Amino acid sequence: MRLFDAGYGERLTLGLDWAFDNVTGPFIPCSWMPLPPYVYLFTNALPGLRELGLQERHFQAMLVHNPARLLACRS
């Protein structure tokens, strides 16, 4: 919330990834990664941020508008 209050809201974006390890053989999920993969952002992180005071407009900025601007392609 402090980042938005400080004017950095147009620079924030959220994403997720999943890590795999192949040291012991075939690729397996890293033991330190939270489960379930690819939904953690929506099931844990966003609700936690909502509890800290972020609102729907903040999520729209970080998940829709800012990434669209960062990943814009020219045709």
N, CA, C, O and CB atoms as a CASP TS submission, in Angstrom:
PFRMAT TS
TARGET T0000
AUTHOR 0000-0000-0000
METHOD Language model
MODEL 1
PARENT N/A
ATOM      1  N   MET     1       0.832  -1.181   0.000  1.00  0.00           N
ATOM      2  CA  MET     1       0.000   0.000   0.000  1.00  0.00           C
ATOM      3  C   MET     1       0.877   1.245   0.000  1.00  0.00           C
ATOM      4  O   MET     1       0.551   2.248  -0.635  1.00  0.00           O
ATOM      5  CB  MET     1      -0.947  -0.002   1.207  1.00  0.00           C
ATOM      6  N   ARG     2       1.988   1.167   0.717  1.00  0.00           N
ATOM      7  CA  ARG     2       2.885   2.323   0.775  1.00  0.00           C
ATOM      8  C   ARG     2       3.480   2.631  -0.590  1.00  0.00           C
ATOM      9  O   ARG     2       3.714   3.796  -0.911  1.00  0.00           O
ATOM     10  CB  ARG     2       4.002   2.078   1.787  1.00  0.00           C
ATOM     11  N   LEU     3       3.728   1.607  -1.398  1.00  0.00           N
ATOM     12  CA  LEU     3       4.256   1.854  -2.744  1.00  0.00           C
ATOM     13  C   LEU     3       3.235   2.591  -3.603  1.00  0.00           C
ATOM     14  O   LEU     3       3.591   3.500  -4.353  1.00  0.00           O
ATOM     15  CB  LEU     3       4.653   0.529  -3.419  1.00  0.00           C
ATOM     16  N   PHE     4       1.977   2.205  -3.495  1.00  0.00           N
ATOM     17  CA  PHE     4       0.934   2.923  -4.223  1.00  0.00           C
ATOM     18  C   PHE     4       0.797   4.341  -3.699  1.00  0.00           C
ATOM     19  O   PHE     4       0.683   5.290  -4.475  1.00  0.00           O
ATOM     20  CB  PHE     4      -0.404   2.188  -4.115  1.00  0.00           C
ATOM     21  N   ASP     5       0.810   4.483  -2.389  1.00  0.00           N
ATOM     22  CA  ASP     5       0.694   5.817  -1.785  1.00  0.00           C
ATOM     23  C   ASP     5       1.863   6.714  -2.181  1.00  0.00           C
ATOM     24  O   ASP     5       1.711   7.933  -2.273  1.00  0.00           O
ATOM     25  CB  ASP     5       0.618   5.705  -0.260  1.00  0.00           C
ATOM     26  N   ALA     6       3.041   6.105  -2.416  1.00  0.00           N
ATOM     27  CA  ALA     6       4.230   6.881  -2.792  1.00  0.00           C
ATOM     28  C   ALA     6       4.275   7.171  -4.290  1.00  0.00           C
ATOM     29  O   ALA     6       5.213   7.814  -4.762  1.00  0.00           O
ATOM     30  CB  ALA     6       5.494   6.137  -2.376  1.00  0.00           C
ATOM     31  N   GLY     7       3.274   6.706  -5.050  1.00  0.00           N
ATOM     32  CA  GLY     7       3.219   7.009  -6.475  1.00  0.00           C
ATOM     33  C   GLY     7       3.851   5.972  -7.387  1.00  0.00           C
ATOM     34  O   GLY     7       4.055   6.241  -8.571  1.00  0.00           O
ATOM     35  N   TYR     8       4.166   4.795  -6.864  1.00  0.00           N
ATOM     36  CA  TYR     8       4.792   3.758  -7.689  1.00  0.00           C
ATOM     37  C   TYR     8       3.786   2.763  -8.279  1.00  0.00           C
ATOM     38  O   TYR     8       4.190   1.771  -8.886  1.00  0.00           O
ATOM     39  CB  TYR     8       5.814   3.007  -6.868  1.00  0.00           C
ATOM     40  N   GLY     9       2.514   3.009  -8.114  1.00  0.00           N
ATOM     41  CA  GLY     9       1.494   2.075  -8.576  1.00  0.00           C
ATOM     42  C   GLY     9       1.544   1.763 -10.056  1.00  0.00           C
ATOM     43  O   GLY     9       1.194   0.657 -10.466  1.00  0.00           O
ATOM     44  N   GLU    10       1.974   2.719 -10.864  1.00  0.00           N
ATOM     45  CA  GLU    10       2.046   2.484 -12.311  1.00  0.00           C
ATOM     46  C   GLU    10       3.294   1.704 -12.699  1.00  0.00           C
ATOM     47  O   GLU    10       3.486   1.395 -13.875  1.00  0.00           O
ATOM     48  CB  GLU    10       2.017   3.808 -13.061  1.00  0.00           C
ATOM     49  N   ARG    11       4.139   1.384 -11.736  1.00  0.00           N
ATOM     50  CA  ARG    11       5.375   0.639 -12.016  1.00  0.00           C
ATOM     51  C   ARG    11       5.358  -0.769 -11.449  1.00  0.00           C
ATOM     52  O   ARG    11       6.297  -1.532 -11.673  1.00  0.00           O
ATOM     53  CB  ARG    11       6.563   1.383 -11.461  1.00  0.00           C
ATOM     54  N   LEU    12       4.315  -1.130 -10.721  1.00  0.00           N
ATOM     55  CA  LEU    12       4.253  -2.433 -10.071  1.00  0.00           C
ATOM     56  C   LEU    12       3.516  -3.434 -10.937  1.00  0.00           C
ATOM     57  O   LEU    12       2.506  -3.114 -11.563  1.00  0.00           O
ATOM     58  CB  LEU    12       3.580  -2.322  -8.709  1.00  0.00           C
ATOM     59  N   THR    13       4.030  -4.637 -10.962  1.00  0.00           N
ATOM     60  CA  THR    13       3.338  -5.733 -11.624  1.00  0.00           C
ATOM     61  C   THR    13       3.602  -7.003 -10.843  1.00  0.00           C
ATOM     62  O   THR    13       4.640  -7.131 -10.193  1.00  0.00           O
ATOM     63  CB  THR    13       3.792  -5.881 -13.103  1.00  0.00           C
ATOM     64  N   LEU    14       2.691  -7.924 -10.899  1.00  0.00           N
ATOM     65  CA  LEU    14       2.838  -9.201 -10.209  1.00  0.00           C
ATOM     66  C   LEU    14       2.887 -10.313 -11.238  1.00  0.00           C
ATOM     67  O   LEU    14       2.279 -10.222 -12.304  1.00  0.00           O
ATOM     68  CB  LEU    14       1.682  -9.433  -9.203  1.00  0.00           C
ATOM     69  N   GLY    15       3.599 -11.335 -10.913  1.00  0.00           N
ATOM     70  CA  GLY    15       3.668 -12.495 -11.778  1.00  0.00           C
ATOM     71  C   GLY    15       3.929 -13.733 -10.948  1.00  0.00           C
ATOM     72  O   GLY    15       4.071 -13.652  -9.728  1.00  0.00           O
ATOM     73  N   LEU    16       3.989 -14.861 -11.596  1.00  0.00           N
ATOM     74  CA  LEU    16       4.279 -16.099 -10.894  1.00  0.00           C
ATOM     75  C   LEU    16       5.093 -17.005 -11.787  1.00  0.00           C
ATOM     76  O   LEU    16       5.101 -16.874 -13.011  1.00  0.00           O
ATOM     77  CB  LEU    16       2.988 -16.795 -10.446  1.00  0.00           C
ATOM     78  N   ASP    17       5.758 -17.901 -11.156  1.00  0.00           N
ATOM     79  CA  ASP    17       6.606 -18.849 -11.871  1.00  0.00           C
ATOM     80  C   ASP    17       6.645 -20.122 -11.051  1.00  0.00           C
ATOM     81  O   ASP    17       6.151 -20.162  -9.925  1.00  0.00           O
ATOM     82  CB  ASP    17       8.048 -18.278 -12.113  1.00  0.00           C
ATOM     83  N   TRP    18       7.221 -21.138 -11.607  1.00  0.00           N
ATOM     84  CA  TRP    18       7.349 -22.412 -10.924  1.00  0.00           C
ATOM     85  C   TRP    18       8.755 -22.916 -11.180  1.00  0.00           C
ATOM     86  O   TRP    18       9.238 -22.828 -12.309  1.00  0.00           O
ATOM     87  CB  TRP    18       6.272 -23.442 -11.404  1.00  0.00           C
ATOM     88  N   ALA    19       9.421 -23.437 -10.174  1.00  0.00           N
ATOM     89  CA  ALA    19      10.803 -23.879 -10.305  1.00  0.00           C
ATOM     90  C   ALA    19      10.888 -25.399 -10.245  1.00  0.00           C
ATOM     91  O   ALA    19      10.154 -26.061  -9.511  1.00  0.00           O
ATOM     92  CB  ALA    19      11.673 -23.254  -9.210  1.00  0.00           C
ATOM     93  N   PHE    20      11.807 -25.924 -11.041  1.00  0.00           N
ATOM     94  CA  PHE    20      12.034 -27.364 -11.064  1.00  0.00           C
ATOM     95  C   PHE    20      13.506 -27.641 -10.836  1.00  0.00           C
ATOM     96  O   PHE    20      14.356 -26.790 -11.098  1.00  0.00           O
ATOM     97  CB  PHE    20      11.563 -27.981 -12.399  1.00  0.00           C
ATOM     98  N   ASP    21      13.801 -28.827 -10.350  1.00  0.00           N
ATOM     99  CA  ASP    21      15.155 -29.230 -10.016  1.00  0.00           C
ATOM    100  C   ASP    21      15.445 -30.545 -10.725  1.00  0.00           C
ATOM    101  O   ASP    21      14.603 -31.443 -10.742  1.00  0.00           O
ATOM    102  CB  ASP    21      15.345 -29.364  -8.475  1.00  0.00           C
ATOM    103  N   ASN    22      16.625 -30.661 -11.305  1.00  0.00           N
ATOM    104  CA  ASN    22      16.969 -31.923 -11.948  1.00  0.00           C
ATOM    105  C   ASN    22      18.293 -32.482 -11.434  1.00  0.00           C
ATOM    106  O   ASN    22      18.919 -33.299 -12.109  1.00  0.00           O
ATOM    107  CB  ASN    22      17.037 -31.740 -13.452  1.00  0.00           C
ATOM    108  N   VAL    23      18.722 -32.058 -10.261  1.00  0.00           N
ATOM    109  CA  VAL    23      19.977 -32.538  -9.695  1.00  0.00           C
ATOM    110  C   VAL    23      19.921 -34.038  -9.440  1.00  0.00           C
ATOM    111  O   VAL    23      20.907 -34.743  -9.651  1.00  0.00           O
ATOM    112  CB  VAL    23      20.296 -31.794  -8.400  1.00  0.00           C
ATOM    113  N   THR    24      18.781 -34.520  -8.991  1.00  0.00           N
ATOM    114  CA  THR    24      18.657 -35.933  -8.620  1.00  0.00           C
ATOM    115  C   THR    24      18.070 -36.803  -9.730  1.00  0.00           C
ATOM    116  O   THR    24      17.761 -37.969  -9.483  1.00  0.00           O
ATOM    117  CB  THR    24      17.803 -36.058  -7.388  1.00  0.00           C
ATOM    118  N   GLY    25      17.909 -36.287 -10.910  1.00  0.00           N
ATOM    119  CA  GLY    25      17.342 -37.078 -12.003  1.00  0.00           C
ATOM    120  C   GLY    25      16.357 -36.258 -12.800  1.00  0.00           C
ATOM    121  O   GLY    25      16.665 -35.132 -13.193  1.00  0.00           O
ATOM    122  N   PRO    26      15.166 -36.802 -13.051  1.00  0.00           N
ATOM    123  CA  PRO    26      14.172 -36.074 -13.847  1.00  0.00           C
ATOM    124  C   PRO    26      13.726 -34.796 -13.140  1.00  0.00           C
ATOM    125  O   PRO    26      13.839 -34.667 -11.921  1.00  0.00           O
ATOM    126  CB  PRO    26      12.955 -36.967 -14.130  1.00  0.00           C
ATOM    127  N   PHE    27      13.223 -33.869 -13.927  1.00  0.00           N
ATOM    128  CA  PHE    27      12.747 -32.612 -13.361  1.00  0.00           C
ATOM    129  C   PHE    27      11.633 -32.874 -12.352  1.00  0.00           C
ATOM    130  O   PHE    27      10.645 -33.541 -12.660  1.00  0.00           O
ATOM    131  CB  PHE    27      12.253 -31.668 -14.475  1.00  0.00           C
ATOM    132  N   ILE    28      11.805 -32.347 -11.155  1.00  0.00           N
ATOM    133  CA  ILE    28      10.796 -32.438 -10.107  1.00  0.00           C
ATOM    134  C   ILE    28      10.611 -31.034  -9.532  1.00  0.00           C
ATOM    135  O   ILE    28      11.554 -30.242  -9.544  1.00  0.00           O
ATOM    136  CB  ILE    28      11.209 -33.475  -8.988  1.00  0.00           C
ATOM    137  N   PRO    29       9.428 -30.713  -9.032  1.00  0.00           N
ATOM    138  CA  PRO    29       9.241 -29.392  -8.430  1.00  0.00           C
ATOM    139  C   PRO    29      10.190 -29.202  -7.253  1.00  0.00           C
ATOM    140  O   PRO    29      10.420 -30.131  -6.479  1.00  0.00           O
ATOM    141  CB  PRO    29       7.782 -29.206  -7.974  1.00  0.00           C
ATOM    142  N   CYS    30      10.731 -28.015  -7.121  1.00  0.00           N
ATOM    143  CA  CYS    30      11.608 -27.702  -5.988  1.00  0.00           C
ATOM    144  C   CYS    30      10.814 -27.814  -4.694  1.00  0.00           C
ATOM    145  O   CYS    30       9.653 -27.410  -4.626  1.00  0.00           O
ATOM    146  CB  CYS    30      12.224 -26.278  -6.133  1.00  0.00           C
ATOM    147  N   SER    31      11.441 -28.356  -3.690  1.00  0.00           N
ATOM    148  CA  SER    31      10.748 -28.596  -2.425  1.00  0.00           C
ATOM    149  C   SER    31      10.348 -27.307  -1.720  1.00  0.00           C
ATOM    150  O   SER    31       9.436 -27.322  -0.894  1.00  0.00           O
ATOM    151  CB  SER    31      11.620 -29.418  -1.511  1.00  0.00           C
ATOM    152  N   TRP    32      11.001 -26.200  -2.022  1.00  0.00           N
ATOM    153  CA  TRP    32      10.702 -24.943  -1.342  1.00  0.00           C
ATOM    154  C   TRP    32       9.592 -24.148  -2.020  1.00  0.00           C
ATOM    155  O   TRP    32       9.193 -23.102  -1.508  1.00  0.00           O
ATOM    156  CB  TRP    32      11.944 -24.101  -1.264  1.00  0.00           C
ATOM    157  N   MET    33       9.084 -24.617  -3.157  1.00  0.00           N
ATOM    158  CA  MET    33       8.015 -23.899  -3.846  1.00  0.00           C
ATOM    159  C   MET    33       6.677 -24.180  -3.168  1.00  0.00           C
ATOM    160  O   MET    33       6.405 -25.322  -2.797  1.00  0.00           O
ATOM    161  CB  MET    33       7.960 -24.298  -5.340  1.00  0.00           C
ATOM    162  N   PRO    34       5.837 -23.157  -3.000  1.00  0.00           N
ATOM    163  CA  PRO    34       4.518 -23.375  -2.392  1.00  0.00           C
ATOM    164  C   PRO    34       3.608 -24.133  -3.349  1.00  0.00           C
ATOM    165  O   PRO    34       3.718 -24.000  -4.568  1.00  0.00           O
ATOM    166  CB  PRO    34       3.870 -22.031  -1.995  1.00  0.00           C
ATOM    167  N   LEU    35       2.731 -24.910  -2.792  1.00  0.00           N
ATOM    168  CA  LEU    35       1.741 -25.630  -3.587  1.00  0.00           C
ATOM    169  C   LEU    35       0.401 -24.924  -3.445  1.00  0.00           C
ATOM    170  O   LEU    35       0.202 -24.231  -2.447  1.00  0.00           O
ATOM    171  CB  LEU    35       1.636 -27.124  -3.147  1.00  0.00           C
ATOM    172  N   PRO    36      -0.505 -25.057  -4.362  1.00  0.00           N
ATOM    173  CA  PRO    36      -0.371 -25.688  -5.670  1.00  0.00           C
ATOM    174  C   PRO    36       0.240 -24.720  -6.681  1.00  0.00           C
ATOM    175  O   PRO    36       0.096 -23.505  -6.547  1.00  0.00           O
ATOM    176  CB  PRO    36      -1.736 -26.183  -6.166  1.00  0.00           C
ATOM    177  N   PRO    37       0.912 -25.252  -7.678  1.00  0.00           N
ATOM    178  CA  PRO    37       1.587 -24.379  -8.646  1.00  0.00           C
ATOM    179  C   PRO    37       0.602 -23.525  -9.440  1.00  0.00           C
ATOM    180  O   PRO    37      -0.514 -23.950  -9.739  1.00  0.00           O
ATOM    181  CB  PRO    37       2.427 -25.213  -9.603  1.00  0.00           C
ATOM    182  N   TYR    38       1.032 -22.339  -9.765  1.00  0.00           N
ATOM    183  CA  TYR    38       0.322 -21.399 -10.636  1.00  0.00           C
ATOM    184  C   TYR    38      -0.963 -20.826 -10.064  1.00  0.00           C
ATOM    185  O   TYR    38      -1.530 -19.917 -10.669  1.00  0.00           O
ATOM    186  CB  TYR    38       0.007 -22.064 -11.907  1.00  0.00           C
ATOM    187  N   VAL    39      -1.441 -21.300  -8.949  1.00  0.00           N
ATOM    188  CA  VAL    39      -2.629 -20.693  -8.358  1.00  0.00           C
ATOM    189  C   VAL    39      -2.305 -19.996  -7.039  1.00  0.00           C
ATOM    190  O   VAL    39      -3.163 -19.321  -6.469  1.00  0.00           O
ATOM    191  CB  VAL    39      -3.704 -21.749  -8.138  1.00  0.00           C
ATOM    192  N   TYR    40      -1.076 -20.153  -6.553  1.00  0.00           N
ATOM    193  CA  TYR    40      -0.681 -19.570  -5.276  1.00  0.00           C
ATOM    194  C   TYR    40      -0.923 -18.064  -5.255  1.00  0.00           C
ATOM    195  O   TYR    40      -1.377 -17.526  -4.245  1.00  0.00           O
ATOM    196  CB  TYR    40       0.788 -19.867  -4.991  1.00  0.00           C
ATOM    197  N   LEU    41      -0.628 -17.385  -6.351  1.00  0.00           N
ATOM    198  CA  LEU    41      -0.844 -15.940  -6.427  1.00  0.00           C
ATOM    199  C   LEU    41      -2.292 -15.592  -6.109  1.00  0.00           C
ATOM    200  O   LEU    41      -2.570 -14.627  -5.397  1.00  0.00           O
ATOM    201  CB  LEU    41      -0.468 -15.411  -7.818  1.00  0.00           C
ATOM    202  N   PHE    42      -3.209 -16.392  -6.645  1.00  0.00           N
ATOM    203  CA  PHE    42      -4.633 -16.089  -6.507  1.00  0.00           C
ATOM    204  C   PHE    42      -5.239 -16.635  -5.214  1.00  0.00           C
ATOM    205  O   PHE    42      -6.196 -16.066  -4.690  1.00  0.00           O
ATOM    206  CB  PHE    42      -5.386 -16.645  -7.687  1.00  0.00           C
ATOM    207  N   THR    43      -4.691 -17.728  -4.701  1.00  0.00           N
ATOM    208  CA  THR    43      -5.261 -18.328  -3.496  1.00  0.00           C
ATOM    209  C   THR    43      -4.622 -17.818  -2.214  1.00  0.00           C
ATOM    210  O   THR    43      -5.243 -17.884  -1.153  1.00  0.00           O
ATOM    211  CB  THR    43      -5.123 -19.818  -3.559  1.00  0.00           C
ATOM    212  N   ASN    44      -3.388 -17.308  -2.288  1.00  0.00           N
ATOM    213  CA  ASN    44      -2.685 -16.899  -1.082  1.00  0.00           C
ATOM    214  C   ASN    44      -2.186 -15.458  -1.133  1.00  0.00           C
ATOM    215  O   ASN    44      -2.468 -14.669  -0.230  1.00  0.00           O
ATOM    216  CB  ASN    44      -1.530 -17.817  -0.841  1.00  0.00           C
ATOM    217  N   ALA    45      -1.445 -15.113  -2.189  1.00  0.00           N
ATOM    218  CA  ALA    45      -0.799 -13.793  -2.239  1.00  0.00           C
ATOM    219  C   ALA    45      -1.821 -12.663  -2.345  1.00  0.00           C
ATOM    220  O   ALA    45      -1.767 -11.714  -1.563  1.00  0.00           O
ATOM    221  CB  ALA    45       0.170 -13.723  -3.421  1.00  0.00           C
ATOM    222  N   LEU    46      -2.738 -12.745  -3.284  1.00  0.00           N
ATOM    223  CA  LEU    46      -3.718 -11.661  -3.449  1.00  0.00           C
ATOM    224  C   LEU    46      -4.622 -11.498  -2.233  1.00  0.00           C
ATOM    225  O   LEU    46      -4.858 -10.368  -1.807  1.00  0.00           O
ATOM    226  CB  LEU    46      -4.572 -11.914  -4.679  1.00  0.00           C
ATOM    227  N   PRO    47      -5.138 -12.589  -1.656  1.00  0.00           N
ATOM    228  CA  PRO    47      -5.916 -12.405  -0.430  1.00  0.00           C
ATOM    229  C   PRO    47      -5.091 -11.776   0.700  1.00  0.00           C
ATOM    230  O   PRO    47      -5.616 -10.983   1.481  1.00  0.00           O
ATOM    231  CB  PRO    47      -6.477 -13.742   0.029  1.00  0.00           C
ATOM    232  N   GLY    48      -3.824 -12.122   0.789  1.00  0.00           N
ATOM    233  CA  GLY    48      -2.966 -11.513   1.797  1.00  0.00           C
ATOM    234  C   GLY    48      -2.775 -10.032   1.561  1.00  0.00           C
ATOM    235  O   GLY    48      -2.787  -9.240   2.504  1.00  0.00           O
ATOM    236  N   LEU    49      -2.596  -9.650   0.296  1.00  0.00           N
ATOM    237  CA  LEU    49      -2.467  -8.227  -0.035  1.00  0.00           C
ATOM    238  C   LEU    49      -3.769  -7.477   0.224  1.00  0.00           C
ATOM    239  O   LEU    49      -3.759  -6.314   0.629  1.00  0.00           O
ATOM    240  CB  LEU    49      -2.049  -8.055  -1.499  1.00  0.00           C
ATOM    241  N   ARG    50      -4.889  -8.156  -0.016  1.00  0.00           N
ATOM    242  CA  ARG    50      -6.197  -7.540   0.258  1.00  0.00           C
ATOM    243  C   ARG    50      -6.341  -7.261   1.752  1.00  0.00           C
ATOM    244  O   ARG    50      -6.885  -6.228   2.143  1.00  0.00           O
ATOM    245  CB  ARG    50      -7.354  -8.458  -0.233  1.00  0.00           C
ATOM    246  N   GLU    51      -5.855  -8.176   2.585  1.00  0.00           N
ATOM    247  CA  GLU    51      -5.903  -7.978   4.035  1.00  0.00           C
ATOM    248  C   GLU    51      -5.042  -6.786   4.461  1.00  0.00           C
ATOM    249  O   GLU    51      -5.315  -6.157   5.483  1.00  0.00           O
ATOM    250  CB  GLU    51      -5.438  -9.249   4.762  1.00  0.00           C
ATOM    251  N   LEU    52      -4.010  -6.477   3.682  1.00  0.00           N
ATOM    252  CA  LEU    52      -3.145  -5.343   3.983  1.00  0.00           C
ATOM    253  C   LEU    52      -3.714  -4.019   3.496  1.00  0.00           C
ATOM    254  O   LEU    52      -3.138  -2.963   3.758  1.00  0.00           O
ATOM    255  CB  LEU    52      -1.791  -5.560   3.374  1.00  0.00           C
ATOM    256  N   GLY    53      -4.852  -4.065   2.782  1.00  0.00           N
ATOM    257  CA  GLY    53      -5.513  -2.835   2.376  1.00  0.00           C
ATOM    258  C   GLY    53      -5.561  -2.571   0.888  1.00  0.00           C
ATOM    259  O   GLY    53      -6.151  -1.576   0.468  1.00  0.00           O
ATOM    260  N   LEU    54      -4.952  -3.440   0.058  1.00  0.00           N
ATOM    261  CA  LEU    54      -5.043  -3.209  -1.375  1.00  0.00           C
ATOM    262  C   LEU    54      -6.459  -3.479  -1.848  1.00  0.00           C
ATOM    263  O   LEU    54      -7.152  -4.351  -1.324  1.00  0.00           O
ATOM    264  CB  LEU    54      -4.039  -4.091  -2.139  1.00  0.00           C
ATOM    265  N   GLN    55      -6.878  -2.712  -2.854  1.00  0.00           N
ATOM    266  CA  GLN    55      -8.235  -2.808  -3.371  1.00  0.00           C
ATOM    267  C   GLN    55      -8.208  -3.292  -4.814  1.00  0.00           C
ATOM    268  O   GLN    55      -7.142  -3.452  -5.409  1.00  0.00           O
ATOM    269  CB  GLN    55      -8.956  -1.450  -3.268  1.00  0.00           C
ATOM    270  N   GLU    56      -9.381  -3.519  -5.360  1.00  0.00           N
ATOM    271  CA  GLU    56      -9.502  -4.050  -6.720  1.00  0.00           C
ATOM    272  C   GLU    56      -8.747  -3.196  -7.733  1.00  0.00           C
ATOM    273  O   GLU    56      -8.143  -3.739  -8.658  1.00  0.00           O
ATOM    274  CB  GLU    56     -10.971  -4.143  -7.118  1.00  0.00           C
ATOM    275  N   ARG    57      -8.766  -1.882  -7.582  1.00  0.00           N
ATOM    276  CA  ARG    57      -8.057  -1.017  -8.537  1.00  0.00           C
ATOM    277  C   ARG    57      -6.549  -1.264  -8.497  1.00  0.00           C
ATOM    278  O   ARG    57      -5.875  -1.135  -9.519  1.00  0.00           O
ATOM    279  CB  ARG    57      -8.353   0.464  -8.240  1.00  0.00           C
ATOM    280  N   HIS    58      -6.017  -1.616  -7.331  1.00  0.00           N
ATOM    281  CA  HIS    58      -4.593  -1.933  -7.226  1.00  0.00           C
ATOM    282  C   HIS    58      -4.276  -3.235  -7.961  1.00  0.00           C
ATOM    283  O   HIS    58      -3.266  -3.337  -8.657  1.00  0.00           O
ATOM    284  CB  HIS    58      -4.170  -2.038  -5.746  1.00  0.00           C
ATOM    285  N   PHE    59      -5.150  -4.226  -7.797  1.00  0.00           N
ATOM    286  CA  PHE    59      -4.942  -5.507  -8.479  1.00  0.00           C
ATOM    287  C   PHE    59      -5.060  -5.349  -9.988  1.00  0.00           C
ATOM    288  O   PHE    59      -4.298  -5.957 -10.739  1.00  0.00           O
ATOM    289  CB  PHE    59      -5.949  -6.549  -7.981  1.00  0.00           C
ATOM    290  N   GLN    60      -6.019  -4.531 -10.437  1.00  0.00           N
ATOM    291  CA  GLN    60      -6.158  -4.281 -11.869  1.00  0.00           C
ATOM    292  C   GLN    60      -4.892  -3.637 -12.426  1.00  0.00           C
ATOM    293  O   GLN    60      -4.453  -3.968 -13.527  1.00  0.00           O
ATOM    294  CB  GLN    60      -7.377  -3.386 -12.145  1.00  0.00           C
ATOM    295  N   ALA    61      -4.316  -2.727 -11.671  1.00  0.00           N
ATOM    296  CA  ALA    61      -3.072  -2.085 -12.115  1.00  0.00           C
ATOM    297  C   ALA    61      -1.947  -3.106 -12.223  1.00  0.00           C
ATOM    298  O   ALA    61      -1.264  -3.173 -13.245  1.00  0.00           O
ATOM    299  CB  ALA    61      -2.669  -0.954 -11.148  1.00  0.00           C
ATOM    300  N   MET    62      -1.748  -3.912 -11.161  1.00  0.00           N
ATOM    301  CA  MET    62      -0.612  -4.840 -11.122  1.00  0.00           C
ATOM    302  C   MET    62      -0.772  -6.063 -12.015  1.00  0.00           C
ATOM    303  O   MET    62       0.221  -6.636 -12.464  1.00  0.00           O
ATOM    304  CB  MET    62      -0.390  -5.293  -9.722  1.00  0.00           C
ATOM    305  N   LEU    63      -2.017  -6.467 -12.277  1.00  0.00           N
ATOM    306  CA  LEU    63      -2.245  -7.701 -13.031  1.00  0.00           C
ATOM    307  C   LEU    63      -2.724  -7.478 -14.465  1.00  0.00           C
ATOM    308  O   LEU    63      -2.628  -8.383 -15.294  1.00  0.00           O
ATOM    309  CB  LEU    63      -3.244  -8.543 -12.309  1.00  0.00           C
ATOM    310  N   VAL    64      -3.237  -6.291 -14.765  1.00  0.00           N
ATOM    311  CA  VAL    64      -3.799  -6.057 -16.098  1.00  0.00           C
ATOM    312  C   VAL    64      -3.125  -4.877 -16.799  1.00  0.00           C
ATOM    313  O   VAL    64      -2.466  -5.053 -17.824  1.00  0.00           O
ATOM    314  CB  VAL    64      -5.306  -5.809 -15.998  1.00  0.00           C
ATOM    315  N   HIS    65      -3.289  -3.693 -16.251  1.00  0.00           N
ATOM    316  CA  HIS    65      -2.849  -2.483 -16.956  1.00  0.00           C
ATOM    317  C   HIS    65      -1.331  -2.351 -17.057  1.00  0.00           C
ATOM    318  O   HIS    65      -0.808  -2.094 -18.142  1.00  0.00           O
ATOM    319  CB  HIS    65      -3.402  -1.269 -16.264  1.00  0.00           C
ATOM    320  N   ASN    66      -0.623  -2.522 -15.954  1.00  0.00           N
ATOM    321  CA  ASN    66       0.837  -2.372 -15.994  1.00  0.00           C
ATOM    322  C   ASN    66       1.505  -3.442 -16.851  1.00  0.00           C
ATOM    323  O   ASN    66       2.373  -3.106 -17.657  1.00  0.00           O
ATOM    324  CB  ASN    66       1.405  -2.422 -14.584  1.00  0.00           C
ATOM    325  N   PRO    67       1.131  -4.735 -16.710  1.00  0.00           N
ATOM    326  CA  PRO    67       1.745  -5.736 -17.596  1.00  0.00           C
ATOM    327  C   PRO    67       1.437  -5.482 -19.074  1.00  0.00           C
ATOM    328  O   PRO    67       2.291  -5.712 -19.931  1.00  0.00           O
ATOM    329  CB  PRO    67       1.267  -7.130 -17.210  1.00  0.00           C
ATOM    330  N   ALA    68       0.234  -5.014 -19.377  1.00  0.00           N
ATOM    331  CA  ALA    68      -0.107  -4.732 -20.771  1.00  0.00           C
ATOM    332  C   ALA    68       0.807  -3.653 -21.336  1.00  0.00           C
ATOM    333  O   ALA    68       1.215  -3.726 -22.495  1.00  0.00           O
ATOM    334  CB  ALA    68      -1.579  -4.299 -20.894  1.00  0.00           C
ATOM    335  N   ARG    69       1.126  -2.667 -20.532  1.00  0.00           N
ATOM    336  CA  ARG    69       2.022  -1.597 -20.968  1.00  0.00           C
ATOM    337  C   ARG    69       3.469  -2.117 -21.081  1.00  0.00           C
ATOM    338  O   ARG    69       4.179  -1.773 -22.027  1.00  0.00           O
ATOM    339  CB  ARG    69       1.952  -0.401 -19.981  1.00  0.00           C
ATOM    340  N   LEU    70       3.893  -2.929 -20.133  1.00  0.00           N
ATOM    341  CA  LEU    70       5.260  -3.461 -20.148  1.00  0.00           C
ATOM    342  C   LEU    70       5.501  -4.439 -21.291  1.00  0.00           C
ATOM    343  O   LEU    70       6.596  -4.501 -21.851  1.00  0.00           O
ATOM    344  CB  LEU    70       5.558  -4.142 -18.834  1.00  0.00           C
ATOM    345  N   LEU    71       4.479  -5.190 -21.624  1.00  0.00           N
ATOM    346  CA  LEU    71       4.618  -6.253 -22.633  1.00  0.00           C
ATOM    347  C   LEU    71       4.029  -5.874 -23.988  1.00  0.00           C
ATOM    348  O   LEU    71       3.801  -6.737 -24.835  1.00  0.00           O
ATOM    349  CB  LEU    71       3.953  -7.518 -22.140  1.00  0.00           C
ATOM    350  N   ALA    72       3.787  -4.600 -24.186  1.00  0.00           N
ATOM    351  CA  ALA    72       3.204  -4.149 -25.459  1.00  0.00           C
ATOM    352  C   ALA    72       4.131  -4.503 -26.614  1.00  0.00           C
ATOM    353  O   ALA    72       5.349  -4.354 -26.522  1.00  0.00           O
ATOM    354  CB  ALA    72       2.937  -2.621 -25.434  1.00  0.00           C
ATOM    355  N   CYS    73       3.534  -4.969 -27.693  1.00  0.00           N
ATOM    356  CA  CYS    73       4.276  -5.343 -28.902  1.00  0.00           C
ATOM    357  C   CYS    73       3.868  -4.434 -30.045  1.00  0.00           C
ATOM    358  O   CYS    73       2.713  -4.025 -30.158  1.00  0.00           O
ATOM    359  CB  CYS    73       4.028  -6.829 -29.275  1.00  0.00           C
ATOM    360  N   ARG    74       4.817  -4.134 -30.867  1.00  0.00           N
ATOM    361  CA  ARG    74       4.509  -3.382 -32.093  1.00  0.00           C
ATOM    362  C   ARG    74       4.352  -4.363 -33.227  1.00  0.00           C
ATOM    363  O   ARG    74       5.141  -5.297 -33.371  1.00  0.00           O
ATOM    364  CB  ARG    74       5.619  -2.332 -32.421  1.00  0.00           C
ATOM    365  N   SER    75       3.340  -4.152 -34.024  1.00  0.00           N
ATOM    366  CA  SER    75       3.146  -5.082 -35.155  1.00  0.00           C
ATOM    367  C   SER    75       3.642  -4.481 -36.444  1.00  0.00           C
ATOM    368  O   SER    75       3.559  -5.118 -37.494  1.00  0.00           O
ATOM    369  CB  SER    75       1.674  -5.463 -35.302  1.00  0.00           C
TER
END
